Amino acid sequence: MLEFDQPLALLMLPLPLLVYFLLPAHKERVSSVRFPYFRSIASATGQQPTSGSVVVSRSFLQSLAAVLVWCLIVCALAEPVRVGDPIVQEKAARDVMLAIDISGSMDQVDFPSSDGQRTQRLDAIKRVVGAFISERDGDRVALIVFGSKAYVQAPFTEDLGSVRALLDQTEVGMAGPQTVIGDAIGLAIKTFQASQIEERLLILLSDGADTGSRMTPINAAGIAAKEGIDIVTIGVGDPAGSGEQRLDEQSLKDIASAAGGQYFFASDENALSEIYTRIDALAPREVDTASYRPRDALGQYFLGLAVCIGLLALATILLGSRRRRAA
């Protein structure tokens, strides 16, 4: 569709007509001698008449060319643009951070899978969390893994395939044998600070108790709440265990409560999958939609066509003048 960014310039189109009617051509009367029998006189005196002043009349094609050139110049001044079909763009409206415990206890082969078999805890988590990541189309997702230290495995990105691939490559013990939940939350807060998106969600999964964080998980959760980060915690370990193998449910509940989230306990893979389904319902996909229509400037084409027509008209005039001289 053709549009003009400066449509008021089109008001100049009738300007030549206004000049023609309001400012007529200058005329001047001068004395002259008329010879009604000029050719007879010239023949009697033996003179050969030669060309004098000639007012060349404008042909129809030349007049048409002048009109077209003027119209094209005015249209170019009006800044014509070609407007394309609307293009809709979607961008993430929320950042989702996944913090996964990969301490030594995640190597336990005691987690009931969907088929009833006992499987490694981390393997079951990979399957469930991987499916959850694949369904986050429209969100930016990041991945943190933690053990004795916390690491950003994948920064915030909309490339969900890459995040899932990095999750699949994660192995137990890569970050050390202990569990630093507080440091993982602190690293998540630092990562979120680089984000300009207001909706922020941290999903933290652990099977043990905090054993060596520089900042307590509760204090870290309080800071996260001030930063506008909601925290959902998930426990997958054994609440009746002992030492570092014991799941500290109360701490996970306190973390979620301090950051305005919820705590869930997963006893098996089906329960874990159901938890992520509930999280997906609590935090549905959110996107900001923006649409625009591409605009291509066409003024240069109008000017180019005007130049071509003008040169063609000028060539026609010069050619006609040579023919008259030759005659």
Secondary structure, DSSP 4 states (H G I P E B T S, - for coil): -EEES-GGGGGGTTHHHHHHHHSPPP---------TTHHHHHHHHT---------PPPPHHHHHHHHHHHHHHHHHHT-EEEE---EEEEEESEEEEEEEE-SGGGG-EEEE-TTS-EEEHHHHHHHHHHHHHHT-TTSEEEEEEESSSEEEEEEEES-HHHHHHHHHT--TTTT-SS--HHHHHHHHHHHHTT---SEEEEEEEESS---S-SS-HHHHHHHHHHTTEEEEEEE-SBTT--GGGB--HHHHHHHHHHTT--EEE-SSHHHHHHHHHHHHHHS---EEEEEE--EEE-HHHHHHHHHHHHHHHHHHHHHHHHHHHH-
